[in-house]
Structures are given as structure tokens and as C-alpha cells.
Amino acid sequence: MSTATQKSRTGTVVSVKMQKTVVVSVVWRQKHLLYGKAMRRISKFYAHDEEAECKLGDVVRIVETHPLSKTKRWRVMEIVKRGEAPEVKPAEIGAPEIRALSPVTQGVDPALEAQEIT
């Protein structure tokens, strides 16, 4: 496919949970057929990210490509703007850790605790 005929979209990365694949959300407007009001529409595209460079919240430009899998028909061309999603650990924001709340780590038998509740 030549670059002149390829479609191009700009959107925000909403998921990076797959290997070499990101989900990009593209916002576009459509005019209501009867009332004429502009409505906001959101389309999600699966895009190929070979180097796994994209992070959550990044604004990326994706271009059309040949089918790479069942749902993947786009690839990431460039990262326009880096997202501002902070990487914060639970201890940094004062949230208790999961292990500290577990009755097993506090020396309490879970069976005895269940009997006291009923």
C-alpha cells in the first residue's frame, strides 16, 4: 500500500496489556441526521507497536496497513505526545499493601475468623 492511499488517524492509547499491540481511541464528530447537532463518537483501533514504545495516555498517529491479525489492521507511525500517566506505587500514596491486610500474615487462622463473624 502506498503512503498516499493510506488512511491516518490520531488518537490516545487506552490499553497496552498485549504484546506488540496497543488499543488506540480516536474521537471524531458526526452530525445528527435529524437535528443537526454535532455528536461526539469514539472508535477503538488495534494497532501494531513493534518496539512496545507506547505507554498509557500517549497521543499517537496510526496508519492503515495490511491485516496483521484478526482485529489488527493499523500500525503506530509515531508518538506525537507522551502521556502524563504517573507510575505510582501503593506505598507512595499511603495505601496499605495487600499482604498487611491478609489474616494469614497476621497469625490469625482464617477458619476461626469465619466462626467469629457468624
Summary of the structure (lengths in Angstrom):
residues: 118
radius of gyration: 22.7
end to end distance: 67.6
largest distance: 71.4
contacts: 261
relative contact order: 0.18
helix: 14%
strand: 42%
